[in-house]
Amino acid sequence: MGKKANFAAYTTNDKVRFTMRKKLLILAACLSATALTAQNTNRTDSVRTQKMDEVVVTRRRQLVRNDIDRLTYDVQHDETAKTKSTLEILKQIPFVSVDGQENIKVQGSSSFKVYKNGHPDPGFSGQNLKEILKALPASNIKKIEVITDPGARYDAEGTTAILNIVMTNDTRLQGVSGNVNLSANTWGSMGAGAYLTTKTGKLTTTVSYNEYYQSAKQSEGGSEAAYHYIESGERSFASQNSSTKYNIHIGDISASYEIDSLNLLSASASGFGYAMDNNAHGTHERRDKDGSLIYQYDRRSYTPEYAYLNFGGRLDYQHKTHLDGEVLTLSYMLAATRRHNTSREEYCNAVNMPVSYTGYDLNSREHFSEHTFQVDYVRPFGKHHKLESGLKYILRHNNSLTFIDYTGTATDVDTHFKHGTQVAAAYLSYLVTAGKWSARTGLRYEYSYMKGEYPDGSNNSFHARLNDWVPSMSLQYKMTDTQSMKISYSTSINRPGITYLNPAVISSPNTRQYGNASLGSSRNQKLQISYMLNARKLTLNLTPYYDFTNNGITDIRYVEGRTIVSTYGNVQKRREAGLLTYTRWQPFRGTTLSLNASAKYARIAVPAPEVENKGWSGSVFLDYGQKLPWELHFDTSLALQCGRPIRGPYAYEARWHNYRFTINRSFLNDRLSVAVYANMPFTTREKYRYRTVHGDYTGYNLSWDKTRVFGIRASWSFGKLKASVKKAERSIQNDDLVGGVKK
């Protein structure tokens, strides 16, 4: 029995093993047959084969990035930037608007500064910023940062926001690279520029030069003004035609030397200058409330000489320690400005001329110089904490000479005014990051001593001491990798420049203007919330804000007899609430839509007598880009301002619109880019009406400019170098004056 049982068990196990072997052999045979079939198929011509096209995996680059203190626009990877000027590319940047007359605002305000590579530059200052940015090609720019919350590190003076134009990168390669650009339009205006970077060993040098010429034909325009004087009931009417031609020159040289991996020495020098020739002629008349003529005259003005030169330089020494992120920076900056204005006013065909002269020659000179010394220290603590601190001293001198020689019996004017300012500042800022949260808080203290004197004895000297504490704070939460929310509070101050302070009186038959030597600094406060979505095809930013000031520097107008008198005072009370929005959508490959829009409600008031101006307004910039066959790229844009935009306490700004078409193409492996454009081809001229609705007189000022223009731009890049001048991570920022010659 035992043997039979064992035999039965053995037989059963053997059958199981045999069955398993059989199944494995069958499976192996099937696999072998499949392999042989596949091999035979590859060798058989009768079987259809198909070769797949090359598969390219791409990732859409986001052009906009939002950080706790700034918003960055990637100009280098914006295809439309290759043949645009910097002024044109600004229209596509969130928080930035450019109106029909090319005036720039950031977050709805004209109180902002423009930096280059993280520090002030004499070439980006003064009242001709739009001409400077028009002459600078966007193809030389890597990115533009809108520093929405400057924080304690930056000067409290005059800065609600900063536009930082970054023109270089830090890739370390040997060689030479550069760019040459040319432009021209149908009015005879033209521009040219060159940009060159070289790197030899540890030394990197960059040289750039740009020139822009605007013809008088392009700037031909006219204006008319009609006013009603409340107390007397009299009315005035004036009309004028004018033209302006000018040459702009912008030059820059920068160099950096890496002593070793921890020490960097960098230096730069830059200059901006232009000469202008302006001619205008018109007529002016005034009538009483019954319509009878009081006086009338024709006016002619021209500027035989107007020269402006802005130059400066800086030196930075940066030392890093072996602790990652710890940096000590020592900086010095020189900024200087020279302006010379010689102009002539003539009056003829007069009836009852209201003054005792028939014209005058104006000769004015303004000199500005500034020396700045600064120390910055950054110290991280672990991975989540960072302290920033620094000290700063500014020594500033303004010198103004004004001479007015009247033709007639009026007394000549000869005024010499000197104004000096010393500023000492210290700041401390703390940054913390914890997971999806990041926060920054800071405090800045500024002491300033201002002194004005009149070497000719025409007025008494004066001085003022100011103490300002300036807090700031920001909090950001990143909900996801594509969404973030930020809330921030900031303060800023404005100190008056020499134009606002200079007491020299400049008169015409119906106006009188002079500065106010007793002006002090004004203080502005701002609160804003920002939401950012950066998805694969959609970028969206929504920023509601509220800002206010109680002692803003503003112009004061009143009527004295039959003369409009204007000066300045620390009397403006302003309240403004608004919404800034930016959307960039790529619904299809090769198609891009972007919308940069804003809406705000503002109220501005001045006392004695009480004048208040308020209203809603909005602006829109819409851009559509489309890739076309034959590697062409088409771009069209529409911009407009609507509502009742406030222009100070007395008037409303003009509503305007603008549209543009551009076609560009790149050649020679993208080294050569050519664009042809048409600006407002269906409109010969655009009108701008400013309405004065409050004060001692009301009325309007209507002006018009030529708008229809066709042009071409070309940009050629050469060399293989991707290196550029390295910049110190901390450098000098002076964010300062309102009015006068600026650095």
C-alpha positions in Angstrom: 0.0 0.0 0.0 2.8 2.4 0.9 4.6 1.7 -2.4 1.4 2.1 -4.4 0.7 5.4 -2.7 4.2 6.7 -3.3 4.0 5.7 -6.9 0.6 7.4 -7.4 1.9 10.6 -5.8 5.0 10.5 -8.0 3.0 10.0 -11.1 0.7 12.9 -10.2 3.7 15.3 -9.6 5.3 14.1 -12.8 2.1 14.9 -14.8 2.0 18.4 -13.3 5.7 19.0 -14.2 5.0 17.7 -17.7 2.0 19.9 -18.2 4.0 23.0 -17.0 6.9 22.1 -19.4 4.4 21.7 -22.2 2.9 25.1 -21.6 6.3 26.8 -21.5 7.4 25.1 -24.7 4.2 26.3 -26.4 4.7 29.9 -25.2 8.4 29.8 -26.3 7.3 28.5 -29.7 4.8 31.3 -30.1 7.3 34.0 -29.1 9.8 32.5 -31.5 7.3 32.5 -34.3 6.3 36.1 -33.5 10.0 37.1 -33.6 10.6 35.3 -36.9 7.4 36.9 -38.4 8.6 40.3 -37.3 12.0 39.7 -38.9 10.5 38.4 -42.1 8.2 41.5 -42.2 11.1 43.9 -42.0 12.7 42.1 -44.9 9.5 41.8 -47.0 8.9 44.5 -49.6 5.2 43.8 -49.8 4.6 44.9 -46.2 4.0 48.7 -45.9 6.4 50.6 -43.6 6.0 54.2 -42.3 8.7 56.6 -41.1 7.6 58.9 -38.3 8.4 62.6 -38.6 10.9 64.2 -36.2 9.2 64.8 -32.8 10.2 68.0 -31.1 9.2 68.4 -27.5 8.8 72.1 -26.6 7.9 74.0 -23.5 6.3 77.4 -23.6 8.4 80.1 -22.0 6.6 82.4 -19.6 7.5 86.0 -20.4 6.2 87.3 -17.1 7.3 86.4 -13.6 6.0 87.8 -10.3 8.2 87.9 -7.2 7.7 89.4 -3.8 9.1 92.9 -4.8 9.0 93.0 -8.6 7.4 91.8 -11.8 9.8 90.7 -14.6 9.2 90.8 -18.4 11.5 88.6 -20.5 12.2 90.8 -23.4 15.0 88.6 -24.8 12.5 85.8 -25.6 9.7 88.1 -26.9 10.0 87.6 -30.7 8.4 91.0 -31.4 11.2 92.8 -29.5 13.8 92.1 -32.2 12.7 95.1 -34.3 11.0 97.3 -31.7 12.3 100.2 -29.7 12.3 100.1 -25.9 9.5 102.6 -25.8 7.3 100.3 -27.9 8.0 97.2 -25.8 7.0 99.0 -22.7 3.4 99.0 -23.9 3.4 95.2 -23.5 4.7 95.2 -19.9 2.3 94.8 -16.9 1.7 98.0 -14.8 3.2 100.2 -17.6 1.3 102.5 -19.9 2.3 104.8 -22.8 -0.2 107.3 -24.0 -0.7 108.8 -27.4 1.9 111.5 -26.8 4.4 108.8 -25.6 4.2 109.9 -21.9 5.1 106.9 -19.7 3.3 105.9 -16.4 3.9 103.1 -14.1 1.0 101.8 -12.0 -0.9 104.9 -13.3 1.7 107.3 -11.9 4.4 109.4 -13.5 6.4 109.3 -10.2 8.9 106.5 -11.1 12.5 106.0 -11.8 14.3 104.2 -14.6 17.5 102.2 -13.9 19.9 100.3 -16.1 21.3 97.0 -14.8 20.1 97.7 -11.3 21.4 101.2 -10.7 20.6 104.8 -11.7 22.1 105.8 -15.0 22.4 109.5 -16.2 21.3 108.4 -19.6 17.8 107.4 -18.4 16.7 110.6 -16.7 15.3 114.1 -17.2 12.3 115.3 -19.1 13.2 113.6 -22.4 12.9 110.0 -21.2 10.6 109.0 -24.1 13.1 110.2 -26.7 15.8 108.2 -24.9 13.8 105.0 -24.9 12.7 105.6 -28.5 16.3 105.7 -29.5 17.3 102.5 -27.6 16.5 99.2 -29.5 14.8 96.5 -27.5 17.0 93.9 -29.2 19.8 94.9 -26.8 17.7 94.3 -23.7 17.5 91.0 -21.7 14.6 91.8 -19.4 12.7 94.7 -17.8 11.8 94.6 -14.2 8.9 96.6 -12.7 9.9 97.0 -9.1 6.5 97.5 -7.6 7.7 97.5 -4.0 11.1 99.2 -3.8 11.4 98.5 -0.1 13.8 99.9 2.5 16.9 99.3 0.4 15.9 101.9 -2.2 15.8 105.6 -1.5 12.5 106.9 -0.2 12.7 109.9 -2.4 10.2 110.1 -5.3 9.9 106.4 -6.0 6.5 104.6 -6.1 8.0 102.2 -8.7 11.2 101.5 -10.6 11.7 100.3 -14.2 15.0 98.4 -14.2 16.3 97.7 -17.8 18.7 94.8 -17.7 20.8 94.7 -20.8 23.4 91.9 -20.0 23.8 88.4 -18.7 26.5 86.5 -16.8 27.3 83.6 -19.1 31.1 83.1 -19.1 32.4 82.6 -22.6 35.4 84.1 -24.4 34.9 86.1 -27.6 33.2 89.1 -29.1 29.5 89.8 -29.9 27.5 92.8 -30.9 24.6 94.3 -32.6 24.0 97.1 -35.2 20.6 98.6 -35.7 19.2 101.2 -38.2 15.8 102.8 -38.6 14.1 105.4 -40.8 10.6 106.6 -41.5 8.7 108.6 -44.2 9.1 111.9 -42.3 12.9 111.8 -42.6 13.6 110.8 -39.0 16.2 108.1 -38.6 18.3 106.3 -36.0 21.4 104.2 -35.7 23.2 102.4 -33.0 25.8 99.8 -32.1 26.4 97.5 -29.1 29.7 95.6 -28.6 30.7 93.1 -25.8 34.2 91.6 -25.5 35.6 89.2 -22.9 39.3 88.4 -22.4 40.2 86.3 -19.4 38.6 87.9 -16.3 37.9 91.2 -18.0 34.6 91.9 -19.7 33.9 95.2 -21.5 30.7 96.5 -23.1 30.4 99.6 -25.3 27.2 101.0 -26.8 26.2 104.1 -28.8 22.9 105.2 -30.2 21.9 108.2 -32.1 18.4 109.4 -33.1 17.4 112.3 -35.3 13.8 113.7 -35.4 13.1 115.9 -38.3 11.1 119.1 -38.0 8.6 117.8 -40.5 7.6 114.9 -38.3 6.9 117.1 -35.3 4.9 119.7 -37.1 1.7 120.4 -35.1 -0.6 123.0 -33.8 -2.6 124.1 -30.8 -5.4 126.4 -29.7 -6.6 127.5 -26.3 -9.7 129.3 -25.2 -10.4 130.4 -21.7 -13.1 132.1 -19.7 -12.1 134.2 -16.7 -14.7 133.8 -13.9 -14.4 137.1 -12.1 -14.2 139.5 -15.0 -16.2 137.5 -17.6 -13.5 138.1 -20.2 -12.4 135.6 -22.7 -9.1 134.8 -24.4 -8.2 132.8 -27.5 -4.7 131.7 -28.7 -3.5 129.6 -31.6 -0.1 128.3 -32.6 1.8 126.2 -35.1 5.2 124.7 -34.2 7.9 122.3 -35.1 10.9 120.8 -33.3 13.9 119.0 -34.5 16.6 117.4 -32.4 19.6 115.1 -32.3 20.0 112.6 -29.4 23.2 110.9 -28.5 23.5 108.0 -26.0 26.8 106.4 -25.0 27.8 103.9 -22.4 30.9 101.9 -21.5 31.0 99.3 -18.8 33.7 96.9 -17.5 34.0 94.3 -14.9 37.0 92.4 -13.6 36.8 89.2 -11.5 39.7 89.3 -9.2 38.8 85.8 -7.9 35.7 83.8 -7.2 34.8 86.0 -4.2 35.8 89.5 -5.4 34.4 91.6 -8.3 35.3 95.0 -9.4 33.0 96.8 -11.9 32.9 100.3 -13.3 30.9 102.2 -15.9 30.6 105.6 -17.5 27.7 106.9 -19.5 26.4 110.0 -21.2 23.3 111.4 -22.8 23.1 114.6 -24.8 20.9 116.3 -27.3 20.5 119.6 -29.1 17.1 121.0 -30.0 15.7 123.6 -32.4 12.2 124.8 -31.8 10.1 127.3 -33.8 6.6 128.4 -33.2 4.3 131.3 -34.3 0.8 132.2 -33.4 -1.7 134.8 -32.3 -3.4 135.8 -29.1 -6.4 138.0 -28.3 -8.6 138.9 -25.3 -12.1 140.3 -25.3 -14.4 141.6 -22.6 -17.7 140.0 -21.5 -19.5 141.9 -24.3 -17.1 140.6 -27.0 -15.2 143.9 -27.5 -11.5 143.6 -28.3 -9.2 144.4 -25.3 -5.9 143.5 -26.9 -4.4 141.4 -29.6 -0.9 140.5 -30.8 1.0 137.9 -32.9 3.8 135.9 -31.3 6.9 134.2 -32.6 9.3 132.1 -30.6 12.4 130.2 -31.6 15.3 128.5 -29.8 18.6 129.2 -31.5 20.5 127.1 -28.9 19.3 124.5 -26.5 21.9 122.0 -25.3 21.5 119.3 -22.7 24.2 117.0 -21.4 23.9 114.3 -18.8 26.9 112.3 -17.8 28.3 110.2 -14.9 30.0 107.1 -13.8 30.2 104.7 -10.9 32.6 102.2 -9.2 31.5 99.1 -7.3 33.6 96.6 -5.3 31.8 93.4 -4.3 33.1 90.9 -1.8 31.5 87.5 -1.2 32.3 85.2 1.7 32.3 81.4 1.8 28.8 81.6 3.3 26.5 81.4 0.3 24.6 84.6 -0.1 26.7 86.8 2.2 27.8 89.9 0.2 29.5 93.2 1.1 29.4 96.0 -1.5 31.2 99.4 -1.5 29.9 101.9 -4.1 30.6 105.4 -5.4 28.6 107.3 -8.1 29.1 110.6 -9.8 26.2 112.2 -11.7 26.3 115.6 -13.4 24.0 117.6 -15.7 24.5 120.7 -17.8 21.7 122.5 -19.6 21.9 125.7 -21.6 18.8 127.4 -23.1 18.8 130.4 -25.3 15.4 131.4 -26.7 13.8 134.5 -28.2 10.2 135.7 -28.0 8.9 138.4 -30.4 5.5 140.2 -30.5 4.2 142.1 -33.5 0.9 143.4 -35.1 -0.2 144.4 -31.6 -3.3 146.3 -30.7 -3.3 147.7 -27.1 -0.3 145.6 -26.2 -0.8 144.7 -22.5 2.9 145.0 -21.5 5.7 147.6 -22.1 7.9 145.3 -24.1 7.8 143.8 -27.6 9.9 140.7 -26.9 12.7 139.3 -24.8 15.8 137.1 -24.9 16.0 134.3 -22.3 19.4 132.9 -21.4 19.4 130.3 -18.7 22.0 127.8 -17.4 21.6 125.0 -14.9 24.3 122.9 -13.5 23.8 119.8 -11.4 26.3 117.6 -9.7 26.0 114.7 -7.2 28.4 112.5 -5.3 27.1 109.4 -3.6 28.8 106.9 -1.3 27.1 103.7 -0.2 27.8 100.5 1.8 25.5 97.5 1.5 25.6 94.2 3.5 23.5 91.1 2.9 23.6 88.2 5.4 21.5 85.0 5.1 20.7 82.9 8.2 20.0 79.4 7.2 17.8 78.7 4.1 14.9 80.9 5.1 16.1 84.1 6.6 18.0 87.1 5.1 19.0 90.5 6.5 19.9 93.5 4.3 21.4 96.6 5.7 23.2 99.7 4.4 24.4 103.3 4.8 24.4 106.1 2.3 25.5 109.7 2.0 24.6 112.1 -0.9 26.2 115.5 -1.6 24.2 117.4 -4.2 24.7 120.8 -5.7 22.4 122.8 -8.0 23.4 126.1 -9.7 21.0 128.2 -11.8 21.7 131.4 -13.7 18.8 133.1 -15.5 19.0 136.3 -17.5 16.1 137.9 -19.3 16.7 140.9 -21.6 13.5 142.7 -22.5 13.0 144.8 -25.7 11.2 147.8 -24.3 11.0 149.6 -21.0 10.6 146.5 -18.8 13.3 145.8 -16.2 15.7 143.1 -17.1 16.0 140.0 -14.9 19.3 138.6 -13.7 19.0 135.9 -11.1 21.7 133.6 -9.6 20.4 130.8 -7.4 22.4 128.0 -5.6 20.8 125.1 -3.9 22.6 122.3 -2.0 21.3 119.1 -0.4 23.0 116.6 1.9 21.3 113.3 2.6 22.3 110.7 5.1 20.4 107.4 5.2 20.4 104.0 6.9 18.2 101.0 6.2 17.4 97.5 7.6 15.4 94.9 5.7 14.4 91.4 6.7 13.2 88.6 4.4 11.8 85.3 5.4 10.5 82.3 3.4 8.6 79.4 4.8 7.2 76.9 2.4 4.7 78.7 0.2 4.9 81.9 2.3 7.5 84.7 2.0 7.5 88.0 3.8 9.7 91.1 3.8 9.7 94.1 6.1 12.0 97.1 6.2 12.6 100.5 7.8 14.6 103.4 6.3 15.7 106.6 8.0 16.7 109.6 6.0 18.1 112.9 7.3 18.4 115.7 4.8 19.7 119.3 5.0 18.7 121.7 2.2 20.1 125.2 1.7 19.3 127.8 -0.8 21.2 131.0 -1.4 21.3 134.0 -3.8 24.8 135.2 -4.5 23.4 138.3 -6.2 21.5 139.3 -3.1 18.1 139.2 -4.8 16.6 137.1 -2.0 17.4 135.9 1.5 19.1 132.6 1.9 17.2 129.8 3.5 17.8 126.3 4.9 15.7 123.3 6.1 16.3 120.1 8.0 14.1 117.1 7.4 13.8 113.8 9.2 11.9 111.0 7.5 11.1 107.4 8.7 10.0 105.2 5.9 8.5 101.8 6.6 7.6 99.1 4.1 6.3 95.5 4.1 5.2 92.7 1.7 3.6 89.3 2.1 3.4 86.7 -0.6 1.6 83.3 -0.7 2.2 80.8 -3.6 -1.0 78.8 -3.7 0.3 76.5 -6.4 3.2 76.5 -8.8 1.2 78.7 -11.2 -0.7 81.0 -8.7 0.4 83.5 -6.1 -1.1 86.3 -4.1 0.8 89.3 -2.6 -0.2 92.2 -0.4 2.2 95.2 0.2 2.4 98.5 1.9 5.0 101.2 1.0 5.8 104.8 1.6 7.8 107.3 -0.5 8.8 111.0 -0.3 9.5 113.7 -2.9 12.0 116.5 -2.5 11.7 119.5 -4.8 14.2 120.1 -7.6 15.8 123.4 -8.7 13.1 124.3 -11.2 10.5 124.1 -8.5 12.7 126.0 -6.0 14.1 128.7 -8.3 12.4 132.0 -7.6 13.3 133.6 -10.9 10.2 135.1 -12.6 9.6 134.3 -16.3 6.8 136.5 -17.8 4.9 136.7 -21.0 2.1 139.2 -21.9 -0.5 137.0 -20.2 1.5 134.6 -17.9 3.9 134.8 -15.0 5.7 131.8 -13.5 8.2 131.4 -10.7 9.4 128.7 -8.2 8.9 128.4 -4.5 12.1 128.4 -2.4 10.2 127.2 0.8 9.1 123.9 -0.6 9.7 120.8 1.5 9.4 117.1 1.0 6.1 115.4 0.4 5.0 111.9 1.6 3.0 109.3 -0.3 1.6 106.0 1.0 0.3 103.0 -1.0 -1.5 99.7 -0.3 -2.0 97.1 -3.0 -2.9 93.4 -3.5 -1.7 91.4 -6.5 -2.9 88.1 -7.9 -0.8 86.2 -10.5 -1.7 83.2 -12.6 1.1 81.8 -14.8 -0.4 78.8 -16.6 0.8 77.1 -19.8 -1.2 79.2 -22.2 -2.5 81.9 -20.0 -0.8 84.6 -17.9 -3.1 86.8 -15.8 -2.4 89.5 -13.2 -5.0 91.5 -11.2 -3.8 94.3 -8.9 -6.2 96.5 -7.0 -4.5 99.4 -5.1 -5.1 102.5 -3.1 -2.7 105.4 -2.5 -2.8 108.8 -1.0 -0.8 111.9 0.0 -1.7 114.9 2.1 1.2 117.3 1.3 2.0 116.6 -2.4 4.0 119.1 -4.4 1.7 120.6 -7.1 1.3 123.6 -9.3 -0.8 126.5 -8.0 -2.7 128.7 -10.5 -4.5 131.9 -10.0 -5.5 135.1 -12.0 -4.0 138.4 -11.0 -5.5 141.2 -13.1 -5.2 139.8 -16.6 -2.2 137.6 -15.9 -2.3 133.9 -15.2 0.2 133.3 -12.3 1.6 129.8 -11.5 4.0 128.6 -8.8 4.3 125.5 -6.6 3.3 124.4 -3.1 3.1 121.4 -0.7 -0.7 121.6 -0.6 -2.0 118.7 -2.7 -4.3 116.2 -1.2 -4.7 113.1 -3.4 -6.7 109.9 -3.1 -6.6 107.3 -5.8 -8.1 103.8 -6.0 -7.7 101.6 -9.1 -7.3 98.2 -10.7 -4.4 97.1 -12.9 -4.8 94.0 -15.1 -2.6 92.1 -17.5 -3.6 89.1 -19.6 -1.5 87.2 -22.1 -3.2 84.3 -23.9 -1.8 81.8 -26.5 -4.9 80.0 -27.8 -3.0 78.3 -30.7 0.6 77.7 -31.7 1.8 80.9 -33.3 -1.0 83.1 -32.0 -0.6 85.5 -29.0 -3.1 87.9 -27.5 -2.2 90.4 -24.8 -4.2 92.9 -22.9 -2.7 95.6 -20.6 -5.5 97.6 -19.0 -6.2 99.8 -16.0 -9.1 101.6 -14.4 -9.0 104.2 -11.6 -10.9 106.8 -9.6 -8.9 109.8 -8.4 -9.6 112.8 -6.3 -7.2 115.7 -6.0 -7.8 118.9 -3.9 -5.8 122.0 -3.0 -6.9 124.6 -0.4 -7.1 128.4 -0.3 -9.2 128.6 -2.3 -10.6 125.1 -2.2 -10.4 123.4 -5.5 -11.3 119.7 -6.0 -11.1 117.6 -9.2 -12.2 114.0 -9.4 -13.2 111.4 -12.0 -13.0 107.9 -13.4 -10.6 106.9 -16.2 -9.2 103.9 -17.9 -6.5 102.9 -20.4 -6.3 99.8 -22.7 -3.4 98.3 -24.7 -4.4 95.3 -26.9 -1.8 93.4 -28.9 -2.3 90.6 -31.4 0.6 88.6 -32.8 0.5 85.9 -35.5 3.1 83.8 -37.2 2.6 83.6 -40.9 4.0 81.5 -43.7 7.5 82.2 -45.0 8.6 82.8 -41.4 6.9 86.1 -41.3 5.4 87.5 -38.1 2.5 90.0 -38.0 1.8 92.2 -35.1 -1.0 94.8 -34.6 -1.8 96.8 -31.5 -4.6 99.2 -30.4 -4.2 101.6 -27.4 -6.7 104.1 -26.0 -7.5 106.2 -23.0 -11.1 106.8 -21.9 -13.2 108.4 -19.2 -12.2 111.6 -17.4 -8.5 111.3 -16.6 -7.4 113.9 -14.0 -4.6 116.3 -14.8 -3.9 117.9 -11.4 -6.5 119.8 -9.4 -7.6 122.0 -12.2 -7.9 120.1 -15.5 -8.7 116.8 -17.2 -6.3 115.1 -19.5 -7.1 114.3 -23.1 -8.7 111.1 -24.4 -6.7 109.5 -27.2 -6.3 106.4 -29.3 -3.5 104.8 -31.3 -3.1 101.8 -33.6 -0.2 100.2 -35.4 0.7 97.4 -37.8 4.1 95.6 -38.1 5.5 92.8 -40.2 8.9 91.4 -39.5 11.1 88.6 -40.6 14.5 87.2 -39.5 17.3 86.1 -41.9 20.7 84.5 -41.7 19.9 82.2 -38.8 18.1 85.0 -36.9 21.1 87.3 -37.0 19.4 89.8 -39.3 15.9 91.0 -38.4 13.9 93.4 -40.6 10.5 95.0 -39.8 8.3 97.4 -41.7 5.6 99.2 -39.8 2.6 101.6 -40.3 1.5 103.8 -37.4 -2.1 105.0 -37.7 -2.1 104.7 -41.6 -5.8 105.7 -41.8 -5.5 108.8 -39.6 -3.6 111.9 -40.7 -3.5 113.5 -37.2 -4.6 112.9 -33.7 -6.2 115.6 -31.5 -5.7 116.0 -27.7 -8.1 118.2 -25.7 -7.2 119.2 -22.2 -10.1 120.8 -20.3 -9.6 123.2 -17.4 -12.7 123.0 -15.3 -11.7 124.5 -11.9 -10.0 127.6 -10.6 -10.0 131.2 -11.6 -10.5 130.4 -15.3 -12.0 127.5 -17.3 -11.6 126.4 -20.9 -9.7 124.1 -23.1 -6.4 123.5 -24.8 -6.5 121.6 -28.1 -3.4 120.3 -29.8 -2.8 118.0 -32.7 0.2 116.0 -34.0 1.0 114.1 -37.1 0.3 110.4 -36.6 0.4 108.7 -40.0 4.0 107.4 -40.5 5.6 104.4 -42.3 9.0 103.1 -41.4 11.6 100.4 -41.5 13.9 99.0 -38.9 16.8 96.5 -39.2 18.9 94.9 -36.6 22.0 92.7 -37.2 23.7 90.6 -34.5 27.2 89.3 -34.9 29.7 87.2 -32.9 29.2 84.2 -30.6 29.9 85.6 -27.2 27.2 85.2 -24.6 29.2 86.9 -21.8 28.6 90.4 -20.6 29.7 92.8 -17.9 29.0 91.4 -14.5 27.3 93.8 -12.1 27.6 94.1 -8.3 24.5 92.6 -6.7 24.1 95.8 -4.7 24.7 99.2 -6.1 23.7 102.9 -5.7 20.1 104.0 -6.3 19.2 107.7 -6.0 15.4 108.1 -6.5 14.9 111.6 -5.9 13.9 114.9 -7.3 10.7 116.3 -8.8 11.3 119.3 -11.0 14.7 120.6 -12.2 17.7 119.1 -13.7 17.9 115.4 -12.6 20.6 112.9 -12.7 
